[in-house]
Amino acid sequence: MAFKTLDELRSACTDLPAGSDSAAEAVAQRQDTLTKPQGSLGRLETIAAWLARWQGRDMPKLDKVNIIVFAGNHGVTAQGVSAFPSEVTVQMVANFAHGGAAINQLARAAGAELDVIALDLDRPTADFTQEAAMDEADFLAAVSTGYDAVKPGTDLIGFGEMGIGNTTPAAAIAAALFGGSGRDWAGRGTGVDDAGLSRKAAAIDAGLQRHAEKLSDPLAIAASLGGRELAAILGAVLAARKHGIPVLLDGFVCTAAAAPLARLYRGGLDHTLAAHVSAEAGHRRLLDELSLAPLLDLGMRLGEGSGACLAINIVRSALECHSRMASFAEAGVSDK
């Protein structure tokens, strides 16, 4: 898929397939026959129904599970918003390739195939305090790369990111979409001190002011304030919806990247679950704005898709209970 114009992308974002009510209902009916009090497995039961709805299967499966990590670099790091230099992005991508990062271990433990896609790391986006982070062509190219990264036939997909400085674009997108100032949304990211946090908030406010005329358009917001890896996540979340693949969103950056889809189309993120709530300051507020209830709260703030990987194990547990538990009749256990 190569999106040629913002209007073409906007049309794709506002013409989304619905999930299968009948598949979700079949799961709910089966849950009520299993050897447990009705509803006693809590969200594990609704997760199984969510899988069925978006896979379009009465009995979901998790044979092909994928984690995709997108990496990008950001011109706004010139404003002193990160505790680490931008060359760390390239170094961490190399670490992913050698299997040395947390995401490598977590993906293996979750039984997920890991793909890492770097987007023009030697060409950072522009500093959004001075100009648009990406022009239309650059933004659409990144969205298209994300869209094409999603493999049809995948049963479940999680997205992650790597990009020094990218909590600043994420916070700027959140502020532009849902209101508030840089101070409301900025967090410490990779561990900036108080001075760095103030610079970060100021950069966000400067970006909001510079691009004020674009703040009514979620796609223009994503292009002007975001980054290539965020745009790729937006494209990938869109592709997953089109292909009938349920999605696990990782932390603050990933959630902010997908958020424009929710503003463009009511229910645009219904095929997603929030894997966790991160320790990054704005994430819980952003999840509340999107009405997404996180599966986990472990105080994590790594990114990389780490929370999504941990949530895969919860989804697998939900499916195992749903598919392998005996019914009251099969087990010879008296129902109420």
Phi and psi in degrees as a GROMACS rama.xvg file:
@    title "Ramachandran Plot"
@    xaxis  label "Phi"
@    yaxis  label "Psi"
@TYPE xy
-121.27  103.77  ALA-2
-75.0153  126.262  PHE-3
-96.0875  -25.7451  LYS-4
-141.562  160.091  THR-5
-62.7845  -35.6675  LEU-6
-65.1431  -37.236  ASP-7
-64.6125  -42.4345  GLU-8
-66.0315  -42.4231  LEU-9
-60.2519  -40.748  ARG-10
-61.6243  -41.3666  SER-11
-65.0399  -34.9464  ALA-12
-76.2697  -16.4245  CYS-13
-111.656  13.7245  THR-14
-131.645  75.6677  ASP-15
-109.184  138.134  LEU-16
-69.7713  147.048  PRO-17
-84.0504  160.489  ALA-18
-79.0369  176.758  GLY-19
-92.3566  106.747  SER-20
-61.7298  -38.3159  ASP-21
-67.107  -37.644  SER-22
-67.3427  -42.6939  ALA-23
-63.9753  -38.8344  ALA-24
-67.6563  -37.0678  GLU-25
-61.3568  -39.8249  ALA-26
-65.5211  -45.4572  VAL-27
-60.448  -39.9618  ALA-28
-65.9762  -41.9059  GLN-29
-65.218  -40.551  ARG-30
-55.159  -36.2799  GLN-31
-74.6371  -8.47007  ASP-32
-100.045  -8.07248  THR-33
-80.1182  160.438  LEU-34
-76.7685  75.4667  THR-35
-166.968  156.505  LYS-36
-61.1597  142.424  PRO-37
-58.6821  130.8  GLN-38
80.0552  2.14153  GLY-39
-72.7067  -16.6958  SER-40
-91.4631  6.07543  LEU-41
54.4915  -126.946  GLY-42
-68.2491  -19.9784  ARG-43
-59.9526  -33.7151  LEU-44
-71.2269  -43.1159  GLU-45
-72.3492  -29.3865  THR-46
-64.2013  -42.064  ILE-47
-61.2868  -41.4648  ALA-48
-67.2708  -37.8554  ALA-49
-61.3048  -45.0649  TRP-50
-57.0292  -47.812  LEU-51
-61.9101  -44.0721  ALA-52
-57.2508  -47.5345  ARG-53
-89.6838  -18.8216  TRP-54
-83.4374  -20.4337  GLN-55
72.2532  31.4792  GLY-56
-126.731  136.841  ARG-57
-63.1443  -34.0396  ASP-58
-119.043  103.11  MET-59
-64.3181  166.826  PRO-60
-142.836  160.784  LYS-61
-136.06  51.4571  LEU-62
-79.6429  -33.8374  ASP-63
-122.348  101.156  LYS-64
-118.115  134.171  VAL-65
-130.904  140.44  ASN-66
-116.674  127.277  ILE-67
-118.178  124.764  ILE-68
-109.488  122.786  VAL-69
-102.495  140.24  PHE-70
-124.356  139.483  ALA-71
-152.795  161.767  GLY-72
-116.152  156.335  ASN-73
-130.424  128.293  HIS-74
-67.0077  -23.6745  GLY-75
-67.4093  -11.5613  VAL-76
-60.8806  -19.061  THR-77
-61.7298  -18.1987  ALA-78
-86.3636  6.26842  GLN-79
72.5149  38.9012  GLY-80
-95.0386  -2.93879  VAL-81
-128.121  150.558  SER-82
-81.4733  -9.97306  ALA-83
-122.832  150.043  PHE-84
-75.3282  158.125  PRO-85
-66.1777  -21.2949  SER-86
-65.2066  -16.2152  GLU-87
-63.4436  -29.0878  VAL-88
-58.9442  -48.7565  THR-89
-62.1073  -41.9959  VAL-90
-65.4949  -38.2422  GLN-91
-71.2567  -35.3436  MET-92
-60.8734  -39.7873  VAL-93
-64.054  -38.0884  ALA-94
-63.7953  -39.945  ASN-95
-58.7125  -44.8072  PHE-96
-62.8635  -31.1732  ALA-97
-91.1531  1.69052  HIS-98
78.3406  20.4535  GLY-99
-100.4  1.77385  GLY-100
-97.2433  166.076  ALA-101
-57.6714  -39.7071  ALA-102
-63.4974  -31.9042  ILE-103
-62.6379  -42.4768  ASN-104
-71.6028  -41.4543  GLN-105
-70.107  -37.2055  LEU-106
-64.9282  -41.5792  ALA-107
-62.53  -44.6214  ARG-108
-64.4311  -29.5808  ALA-109
-87.8163  -4.62962  ALA-110
68.2566  37.9001  GLY-111
-115.005  139.011  ALA-112
-73.6453  135.224  GLU-113
-110.328  126.707  LEU-114
-120.895  136.988  ASP-115
-120.755  125.356  VAL-116
-123.383  114.135  ILE-117
-93.2989  137.623  ALA-118
-117.113  97.7943  LEU-119
48.7059  54.9741  ASP-120
-64.4818  -24.1655  LEU-121
-84.4145  2.68951  ASP-122
-133.153  80.037  ARG-123
-58.5587  155.359  PRO-124
-61.6268  164.356  THR-125
-70.9114  157.445  ALA-126
-70.3612  111.32  ASP-127
-69.4313  -8.94921  PHE-128
-75.2339  -15.4106  THR-129
-110.253  -33.4458  GLN-130
-161.022  176.027  GLU-131
-61.7554  136.459  ALA-132
-56.7962  -41.1361  ALA-133
-138.016  141.271  MET-134
-78.3208  174.969  ASP-135
-59.1416  -43.439  GLU-136
-64.6119  -42.3346  ALA-137
-66.1413  -43.2786  ASP-138
-61.9498  -47.6007  PHE-139
-65.66  -34.2423  LEU-140
-63.6661  -41.796  ALA-141
-67.8285  -42.2667  ALA-142
-59.3073  -43.8847  VAL-143
-65.2257  -37.8729  SER-144
-60.9868  -43.686  THR-145
-64.2531  -42.9794  GLY-146
-58.2319  -46.1251  TYR-147
-74.3053  -14.5899  ASP-148
-74.3082  -18.0044  ALA-149
-83.1453  126.337  VAL-150
-94.7522  117.447  LYS-151
-55.7175  143.575  PRO-152
93.9599  -6.45986  GLY-153
-69.3126  141.66  THR-154
-88.9866  -29.8134  ASP-155
-157.995  140.798  LEU-156
-137.095  141.622  ILE-157
-123.32  146.339  GLY-158
-117.409  145.979  PHE-159
-141.997  177.742  GLY-160
-148.238  158.256  GLU-161
-140.588  125.754  MET-162
-176.657  107.327  GLY-163
-56.6477  128.547  ILE-164
89.8658  -0.0957573  GLY-165
-79.5118  -7.04699  ASN-166
-71.4494  -19.7665  THR-167
-71.597  -51.5808  THR-168
-58.2625  -37.8938  PRO-169
-61.4344  -44.8961  ALA-170
-66.7449  -36.5843  ALA-171
-65.6625  -41.5509  ALA-172
-62.6693  -44.9602  ILE-173
-60.501  -43.4987  ALA-174
-64.7165  -40.3007  ALA-175
-67.7836  -36.9805  ALA-176
-78.81  -36.0325  LEU-177
-122.217  1.02274  PHE-178
90.0973  163.236  GLY-179
109.121  174.821  GLY-180
-107.983  176.665  SER-181
-58.8052  -39.3911  GLY-182
-64.6954  -30.7521  ARG-183
-68.563  -31.3885  ASP-184
-113.627  -19.7299  TRP-185
-71.1816  138.456  ALA-186
-125.65  -175.806  GLY-187
-84.2768  -7.62489  ARG-188
53.673  -118.99  GLY-189
-76.772  1.80169  THR-190
113.686  38.8269  GLY-191
-68.4151  152.22  VAL-192
-80.2051  -174.504  ASP-193
-61.0965  -39.1218  ASP-194
-65.4598  -41.7288  ALA-195
-64.3118  -37.6521  GLY-196
-64.7562  -38.6117  LEU-197
-65.8469  -40.8332  SER-198
-62.9295  -38.0637  ARG-199
-64.3328  -47.7891  LYS-200
-61.3702  -40.3313  ALA-201
-66.059  -39.0092  ALA-202
-64.141  -41.4507  ALA-203
-61.711  -46.8648  ILE-204
-61.2712  -39.4055  ASP-205
-64.6352  -39.9297  ALA-206
-65.9137  -41.4326  GLY-207
-62.6618  -39.3882  LEU-208
-70.277  -43.942  GLN-209
-63.6628  -36.2894  ARG-210
-108.226  27.1602  HIS-211
-57.4908  -34.3009  ALA-212
-71.1858  -11.505  GLU-213
-101.266  -2.24426  LYS-214
-74.6091  -3.37848  LEU-215
-88.6583  -5.82624  SER-216
-117.578  110.106  ASP-217
-57.4492  -34.6404  PRO-218
-72.9873  -39.7726  LEU-219
-63.8807  -35.7683  ALA-220
-60.2631  -47.8306  ILE-221
-62.9153  -35.9835  ALA-222
-75.2829  -42.1793  ALA-223
-76.5555  -32.9685  SER-224
-113.812  -9.85386  LEU-225
-93.0483  -147.163  GLY-226
-153.279  167.263  GLY-227
-63.0309  -39.2989  ARG-228
-69.3405  -32.7115  GLU-229
-68.4561  -41.7868  LEU-230
-62.7342  -39.429  ALA-231
-64.4512  -38.65  ALA-232
-63.2079  -42.2187  ILE-233
-57.1078  -46.6109  LEU-234
-63.7427  -38.1017  GLY-235
-70.3214  -39.4919  ALA-236
-63.8601  -39.4226  VAL-237
-63.1027  -45.9654  LEU-238
-61.6177  -40.4476  ALA-239
-59.8257  -41.4834  ALA-240
-62.9699  -44.2188  ARG-241
-64.1983  -33.7914  LYS-242
-92.2822  -0.178037  HIS-243
71.4538  45.5161  GLY-244
-119.924  119.049  ILE-245
-67.5407  150.646  PRO-246
-126.149  139.316  VAL-247
-106.049  118.517  LEU-248
-85.7893  139.946  LEU-249
-83.1158  -124.207  ASP-250
-94.0303  -149.398  GLY-251
-60.589  -47.7101  PHE-252
-63.9349  -46.5134  VAL-253
-62.2405  -42.4759  CYS-254
-65.7742  -43.1311  THR-255
-63.1945  -37.4136  ALA-256
-61.9135  -37.9344  ALA-257
-83.3443  -19.1845  ALA-258
-57.7141  -34.4527  ALA-259
-56.9633  -29.9031  PRO-260
-64.5369  -36.5837  LEU-261
-68.5872  -31.1346  ALA-262
-79.2174  -24.9167  ARG-263
-82.7651  -27.5488  LEU-264
-147.996  120.801  TYR-265
-63.0686  125.593  ARG-266
85.23  11.7182  GLY-267
-63.5309  -21.8156  GLY-268
-111.66  19.7333  LEU-269
-64.6438  -22.5225  ASP-270
-85.4273  6.71503  HIS-271
-113.131  153.594  THR-272
-122.82  146.52  LEU-273
-80.9602  115.11  ALA-274
-62.8846  -41.5232  ALA-275
-158.886  168.667  HIS-276
-106.171  124.489  VAL-277
-85.2122  171.782  SER-278
-79.9419  -7.40934  ALA-279
-62.7934  134.946  GLU-280
-53.5975  -42.0839  ALA-281
-86.9612  -4.21543  GLY-282
-67.6201  -45.1912  HIS-283
-62.4515  -40.508  ARG-284
-63.4254  -41.3036  ARG-285
-65.1862  -42.3701  LEU-286
-60.872  -39.9156  LEU-287
-62.1613  -42.1749  ASP-288
-61.2858  -33.2872  GLU-289
-94.6483  0.772468  LEU-290
55.71  42.9684  SER-291
-109.116  122.949  LEU-292
-96.0301  118.96  ALA-293
-68.8323  148.535  PRO-294
-78.7799  -31.9812  LEU-295
-133.669  152.755  LEU-296
-140.842  91.274  ASP-297
-115.59  11.5783  LEU-298
68.829  23.0588  GLY-299
-85.9965  151.479  MET-300
-152.091  35.9495  ARG-301
-84.4125  -34.5141  LEU-302
78.0919  -148.679  GLY-303
68.2615  0.292109  GLU-304
85.3646  13.7081  GLY-305
-63.3736  -44.3518  SER-306
-66.5697  -37.6348  GLY-307
-61.7  -39.918  ALA-308
-62.6187  -43.7994  CYS-309
-63.1764  -37.4384  LEU-310
-69.2491  -26.5798  ALA-311
-56.0276  -39.4457  ILE-312
-64.4807  -34.4783  ASN-313
-67.973  -43.621  ILE-314
-63.0568  -40.6693  VAL-315
-61.645  -40.2938  ARG-316
-64.4867  -40.4246  SER-317
-60.5368  -42.7951  ALA-318
-70.1212  -38.209  LEU-319
-61.2961  -44.9621  GLU-320
-62.6872  -43.2948  CYS-321
-65.8458  -42.4037  HIS-322
-88.452  -24.0007  SER-323
-111.555  -17.0207  ARG-324
-65.6196  147.564  MET-325
-80.5846  151.719  ALA-326
-80.8137  166.366  SER-327
-56.6389  -42.884  PHE-328
-65.7403  -42.6926  ALA-329
-66.3202  -35.2819  GLU-330
-88.9655  -8.39871  ALA-331
68.3031  30.2811  GLY-332
-101.521  135.369  VAL-333
-68.9228  129.505  SER-334
-83.984  165.915  ASP-335
